[in-house]
Amino acid sequence: MKKHYVLLGSILLVAALLRLFNLTAISLWHDEAFSALLVNYSWQEMFYRIGLDVHPPFYYVILRLWSDVFGHSLFALRGFSVFFGIATVWAGYGFVKVAFKKESLALATALLIAVNPFQIQYVTEARMYTLGTFLLLISGYFLVKAFDTKKIVYWLGFILSTSAAMYTHYYLFFSIFGIGLFALYYLFKNYRLELKKYSQLVFSYIIVLLLYVPWLKTFKYQFTQVQENYWIPKMHEWSVPLTNWRMIFGTGADSNNPITKVFLVIASLFTIFLVYRVIKKEKSIYKWLALLGTIVPFLGALLLSFKQSIYLDRYFLFAGLFYTILLCLFIFELSNKKLKYGIYILMVAVSILNWWGFWSSMDIKHKPGMSSAASYLNNNIEQGDILLIGSSSEFFNFKFYNRSTASPLLYIPGISEVKQLPHFSGTALLTNAELIHDLNKDVEKGSTVWTLWTNAFGGVKPEVPQNWVQIGQDHSWEDVRPFAGTWIMVDEYLVK
């Protein structure tokens, strides 16, 4: 067996171990629950409800097929993300190898992707991120092979992977646009205005666009929803430096801390220097693919965020892949071997330490969250009891864990119809029958009522009628998601 196969296999094993660690230790949360519940519908109903949301369908289609084989457990759902997280490491190796023709660089890049905490963190979520990272690198791989070999089969692979990426996450539009800009530059650099040389690329993008036509009407509707009402906070002057920091070290930083600001500035200056050095030293034209794959998503997000902010750290996982490639190019262009391998080993070590720090800082043993809250309710709710959930952010994840006889009802004061809620509440999966509006009229005397509520997203304890008598004390469990300091509380009442 060739040495590089052994090394690649070892890297993939490391990637698997890091991604499987504590895979189900964190309770499933709202976004994941949306994925888990959506794939339980019939195919026709599933597509209808996807259209009511703000994400394209490919992830849900593949997750549905995966779940039909491996089941709907939390391990199976997140296992899908693990599988494509590992596949992303493999794809990173393949892309760098064909683009830069350096086995050692390909292996080094694969290892940095494997240990990057930023990439690992979102493997523990049943969402579309790792499928997107895999498809993006495969799209780049096929483009390089198509340019190098002129074979139709690689253009076909480019078309299919690019189209699948566009149907996976809207942020991948930026990356695909960046790849397209590179492709035009490649052709102009090599063939100037020999238009015949552009035909395969143009034809490929025409096919990709034609494949997207069936989704355009739904895309327009979803885009309108985002522009009218979205939860992502506005950008500020430290947004990009913070994301840059996460792409390097995989951990967050406090931009309100003066000392941290200094490090953010240093990291940003390092990135500027890194880009300069790669442009100057790297001979391969494909350095521009990695560069555009890193920069274009930032430019696109900044441009669109003038009207409604869509800038969110985790959406830059895709750009982060190409940044890691640039980082490896920078390191391996250093002439001093001791400095080169010293910096590389340091980056790997820091990544692993930050990965461990990520898990240690969350203290997940003492933050069981919804899984424990649901277990308590499953063991205590009796036939005929009523369960009210006072937050849309906790409604779906409880439904995932629910094994009780009660069908949860969502109670938000002043809300009687789903259309009154913002779309990010999960309205695509809600029905009016799941809402309860008037606690005085809709709950009979003598009923036992359980309430589940949270402090997340500004939630507060529901105000109940005066004739509801609380039984016992509040029960509470701290959760990891959606952010630190999230608590889930459960109360029991008897309606007099």
N, C-alpha and C positions, 0 to 999 in steps of 0.2 A: 504493500500500500504506500502511495506517495506521501511524503512528509506533510505536504500542504493539506491533504485530505484529513490527516490526523489532527492537524492544528485547527482546521475549520470545524471538524466534529467536536473538538474540545471547546471551542468558542461557543458553538451552538448549545452545548451542554451547560456551560456557564450561564448563557442567556436563559435557558429553560429553568435552571435552579433559582436564579434571581427573580424570575417572573412568577414562578409557582409559590415562592415563599409568602406565607400569610395571605394566600389568594382569597380565601373566604373569611378571613378574620374580621374584615370591616363589613358592617351591615350594608346591604344593598340600599341605594338611595334613589331619589325621585327619577333622575334621568335613566338610570339602569332599569328601574321598575317599568318605566315607559316601554323600553325595549322588550323586557320580559313578557309583559302583558300583551303587547301589540302582536307578537308572533303567535299568540294563541287563537287569534281570530281565523275565520276562513280566509282563503286567499283573496277573494273579492272584497270582503269587509276590511281586510288588512290594508289593501291598496287604497281603499276609500279613506280610511283614517290616516294613512300616511300623507295623503294629499291635504288633510286639514292641519297638519303639523308644519314644521319649518325645515325639514331635512329630506333629502332625496331617498329613494327606496332601496338601493342595491344592498346596503348593509342588512336591512331587515329581511330581504329575500334570502340572502346567504345564511343569516342567523336562523331563519325559519327552517331551512334545510338541515342545518347543523343540529338544531334542537330536535328535529324529527328522528335523528340518528342517536344523539347523545343525551337527550332528555332536557328538562327545564330546570334542573337544580342550579343553585348559584355557582357551583364549581363548573358545571357544563357551560353556563352562559359566559362566565369570565374566561373559561378555558378556550373559547373561541378567540378572545382577544389575545390570550397567551400564544395560541397557535400562530396567529399572524404577526405577533410581536417577534417570535423566533424567526418566522419567515422573512421579516423585515431585515434581520441581521444577515441572513443568507443572501437576500436581494442586494443589500449594501455591499457585500463581498463581490457578488457577481457584477454589479454596476461598475465599481471601482476597477475591477480587474480588466474589463473590456474597454473602459474609457481611458485608463492610464497605463495599462499594460505592465503593471507592477504587482507581482504576487504578494510581496511583503506589505505594500501599501494597502492592498485589498484586505489582507488578514488583520492588519492594524486597525483599519477603519471598522471592520466587522466587530472587533473586540471593543472599541470605544462605543459603538452603538449598543453592544450587548450590555455594557456596564453603566450606560448613561442613565442617571436617576430620572431625568425628565421623560425619557422614553419609557422607562419601566413603570413609573407612577400610574400611567393611564392604561396599563395592561390590566390593572385591578378594577377596571370599569367595563361593564357590558355595553360598550358603545363602539362607534365606528372608527375610532382613531387608528388602531393598528392595521385594520384592513386598508385604510387610506395610505398609511406610510408604505405598506407593502406594494400597493398598486402604483404609487408614485415612482418608487425606485425601479419597478419592473418596466414601467413606461419609459423611463430614462434608459434602461438597459436595452430595450428593443430599438429605441431610436439610434443609439450608438451602433448596435449591430447592423441596423438597416443602412446607415451611412457607410460603415466599413465594408460591408459585404455586398450591398446592392440587392440582396435577396428579398423577394416578395414576402416570404414567410415572416420575416422580421417586421416588415411594414404592417402586416396583418396583426402581429402581436402588439405592435404599437397602437394600432387603431382600437383593438379590443381592450387593452389595459387602460388607455387614456379615456375611452368611453366609460368603462367601469368606474374609474376614479371620479369622473364628473357626476356619476350617479351615486357616489358615496358620501361626499361632503362638499359643501359649496366653497369652502376655503381652498379646496384643491383647484378651483378655477384659476386662482392666482398662480399656483405652481405650474399648471398646464400652460398658462399664458407665458410664463417665464421660459418653459421648455420650448415653446413655439418661437419666442424671440431668439433663443439660442440657435434653433434650427435654421432660421432665416439668416442669421449671422454666419453660421457654418457654410451655407450654400453660397452666400455672397463672397465670403473670404476665399473660397476655393474655386468658384465658377463665375464670379462677378454677375453679369446680366445674361448668362446663358439660360434662358427661361425654361428650356426643356429639362434642365437639371432640377428645377423646382417642382416638376409635375407630380412626382410621387408624394412629396410632402403636402402639396396643396390638395391632392386627391385624398390623402389620408385625413386631413383636417375637415374636408368637406363631408366625408363619410362619418366622422365623429359628430359633426354638427347635425347631420341628417338623423343619426341615431338618437340625438337628443330632442329632436322636434316633438315627439309624442309627450315629452315632459314640459315643454315650454309654457303651456297654459297654467299648469300647476306651479311651476317655478315663479311665474309672475304673481300668482296669488300669494305664495309663501313669502316672496320678497316684499310684497306690500305689507304683510303682517309684521315683518321685522322692522320695516321702516316706520310703521305707525306706533309700534309698542314693543319695546324690548327691555330686558332687565339689565343688560350689560352697562356698567357705569361708564361715564365719560373718560376719555383719555386725559392724561396729564403729562407734564414734561418728563416724568420719570418712567413712563409706560414702556418705551422702547428699551432704555437701559436695563430695566428690570427683566424684560423678556430675554435680552441678550445675556444677562447673568444666568438665567435659568437654563439657557441653551448650553452654556459652558459648564455650569456646576450642578444643574438639575434641582436646585433648591431655591426657595423664595428668599426675599430680602426686604427689610423694612426701610422704605425710602424716606421715612420721617426721621430716621437716625442720622445725625450729621456725619458720623464716622462711616456708616454704610454708604452714604452718598459719595464719599471719597472713593470707596472701592468700586462703586457703580461707574464712576467716571473713568477710573483706571481700566476696568474691564471693557468699557466702550472704546477707549483709545487703543487698547490691545486689539480689538476686533478691526478697527480701521487699519492698524499697522499690519495685521494678519492679511487682510484683503490686499493691501498694497504689495506685500511680499509675494503672495501667491501670483498676483498678476505679473509681477516682475520676474519671478524665478521659474515658475512652472511653464514648461514648453507646450504641453498638450493643449489643444484648442478646447478640450472639454472642461477646462477650468472655468470657462465662461458659463457652462451649463450649471455647474455647482454654484457659481456666484449669483447668477440670475435666479436660481432656485431658492437661494437664501434671501435675496433683496426684494424681489418682486412681491412676495406676499406682504411684506411690511409696507411697501408703497401702496399696494392695493387696499389694504386695511386702513391705512391713514387717509387715503382719498375718500373712501366710502364713509368713514366715521365722522366726516364733517357734518352730515345730516343726522345720522343715528349711529352711535358707537357700536361697532361690531368687533372691537379689539379685545381679545381675550387670550391670555397666555397659552392655554392648552391648544388653541387652534394653530399655534406655531410649531407644533410637533413636526409638521411636514417640512417647514423651512429648516427646522433644527437638524434634520437628516443631512441636508446639504451643507449646513454649517459645520457639522462634524467632519464631513469630507474635506472642507476647506481647512479645518484645524489640522487634520492629518497631513494634508499637502504642505501646510506651513511647517510642521514639525519635521517631516521627512526631506524637506529641501535644505535643512540646516547642514552645513558642511562638517561641523564638529560632531563626531559620532557620540562622544560622551554626553554632550549637551543634548543631542537629538534623542537618544534613548533615555536620558535622565528626565527630560521634559515629558516624554511619552509615558514612562513608568509612573511619573508623578501624577499625570492626568488620570491614568487608570486607577491609581491608589486613591486619589481624591474623589473620583466618581464612586468607588465602592464605599468609601467612608461616608460620603453624603447619602448614598443609598441606605446604609445602616442608620445614619442619623435621621433620615426621613421616617423610618419605622420606629426608632426609639423615641422620637419627639412626639409621636402621636399617642403613645401609651394606650394601645388598643385593648390591652387586657382590662382596663378600667373604663372603657368606652364601648360597651356592647351595642348601644343604640337600639334601632328598631327591632333587630332580631330578638333581643331580650324583652322589649316591651310587648312585642307580638306574642312571644312565648307565655308571658304572664297573662295576657288576655285570653289566649287559647286555653289556658288551664283554668280560668276563673269565670269566663262568660258561660252562662247557662241558657238553656232553650228559652226563647222569648225575650231575652235581654236585647237592649238597643245599644248600638255603638255609634257614637258621633265623633268624627275627626274634624278638628278645628283648623286644619291647614291643608291646602292643596299640595303643598310640598311634601306631605307625609301620607297622603291618601293612597297613592299607588303602591308605594313600598310596603305599606301595611297589607294591602290586598295580596301582594306576592307571598307574604308570610302567613296570611290568615288561614287558620285551620279550625276556627270556631264556628258556631252555628249562626253567628250574626253576620249580616251583610252590612258593611260600613256605609254610613251616610256622611256626606260632606256638609259641614255647617259653617258658613261664612255670613255673618250678619249683613243683611241688605241684598244678598244674592239669592235669587230664586230661579234663574235660568243660566245655562252654561254660557250663553253668548255675552253675559255680563262680565265674565272673567277674562283676563288676558290670556292669550294663546299659550304662553309659557307655563301656565298652570296645568297644562296637560289636557286642555279642552278637547283635543282630538279623540281622547278615550273616555271622556265624561258624557253622561246622559243626564237629562233633567230629573230622571227618576232617582238618581244618586244624590240629589241635593235635598236638604231639609231647610225650610225657611223660617217657620214660626214654631218655636219650641213650646209655646203655650197651647197651640191648636193641634200640632202634629204628634204630640207625645201624650199618651193616655195616663191617667192617674193610676198609681200602683205599679207602674213600670220601673224596672231597674235599668238605669242608663249609665253607660260608660263613656267617658270623654277622653280622647287622645289629642294632645296639642303639643306645640313646639314653640320655642323662642326664635327659630330660624326665620329669615326673611321678615322680621318684624312681628312675628306671631305673638299673641298674648292669650292668657287663659280665657276661655269662653265665658261670657256672662250668662248664667243660667237663671231661670225663673225662681222667685222666692220660695215657692213650694217644693223645690228640689232640695232634698237634705243629703249632704255629703256623708258617705259611709267611710269611716277610716281616714287615713291621711293620704296626701299625694304620693304617688310612686313615680320615680324619675330615673332616667338612664341617659348618660351622656353619649353623644354620637360623634363620629369623626367627620361625617359629611352632612350637609354641604360645606361646612366650614368649622373651624375650631370654635368651641364654646356652644355647640348645638346641643340642646337638651330635648328629650321627649318625656312628656308627663302624662300620667294616666290617673283619672279620678273616677270614683263610683258614686252614683246618686240614686236615691229612692224618691220617686215622684209622689208626693202626698196628695 
